[in-house]
Amino acid sequence: MDIIYSNSQGKRFVLSEWNVGIDDITPLFARRWDYVGTENPRTNSTKLQSFYRTLSETKIVIQMYADSKDEYCKTMNDLADAIEWDIINQTPGRMIVGDVYLECFLNEFNPTEYDELFYTIDNEVTVTSFFPFWCSDKRTSFYLSADEIVSDDDKSYPYNYLYNYGYRKYRDQLNNDHFADSNFEMVIYGPVMDPEIFIGTNKECLYKINTELQAGEYLTINSRSRTIKKYGNNGYETNLFNNRAKDIDVFKRIPSGRQTVGWNSKFSFDIILFQERSEPIWK
């Protein structure tokens, strides 16, 4: 199983091969849920209100090996530069184990046991995650189409969005095979005016942004970071947070299970589900 650290620029260091190795990965799999409760001394009990997780800090040992002093110095400098970039820009890298990842910073290094003869060193490293969940990304693509699926009747439903059949829509399926509702990133490709997408069967499942995208442009909706960004043909990034439909929650997590997806079939988009767990799936 590959173990990789990738910084926010995509610079990758394989920690399961020569010449950088992790001594023991299992401390990263530890987990704890904190809780909020109301104590009742009269009944000698506590009423549970909620569980939650905030940041996690875990110590691991990363070992460096080299065949020469030049190789040793290059490895140490490359890793330090990658880690410092994340910290200075306050953008997490990823600790990748197999096909899942943990967004994190390597914010503390304590080098020990340097062997000048064999160019080896042990580094006690603190891995800090402000969102301590292991995540796997599941991408589903939906394409523009000349074919549209139309209702067999003219029935009007309480929320005349997906089921207002005077406004023809194409429908497809999204399978969230996770045990819980999932955060997501939605990528919508131009050209399109005021794109709207339905996931589910009622008004609360509408995702709509009031903007125009030209051919070659795209926008992203990220529920985890609660951001909406447009990427223009000129290379500029535009914040579209205030362009979201205000009467709905465009950051609403996508429910577990098989969901109906509806749109007007005149544009393409991707949905990346962030399937999050407290620890990686054991394989």
LINDAPE-V739083 format. One line per field, one symbol per residue. psi: psi as a letter, one per 20 degrees, with the letter a starting at -180 (. if undefined). A space follows every 50 residues. Layout:
BEGIN
psi: ???
END
This chain:
BEGIN
psi: ppppppriijpqoojjrpjpqpgoihhiiqqpprqpqoqnhhjlrpopgq qrpcqqppprppppqqirhggghgggggggggghggghjloqapopodjr qpprqnjppnprlpohgjlqqpooppoppinmppqppoppqpqqqipqpq qiakpprhomehjniinpqqqaqponkrirqprrppopprqqpmqpppob jrhijpoppnrpprpirrqqoohgilqoqporhjiqppokgiiqpijroi jpqpqqapqppqrjjjrqqqoopnopqhqqpp.
END
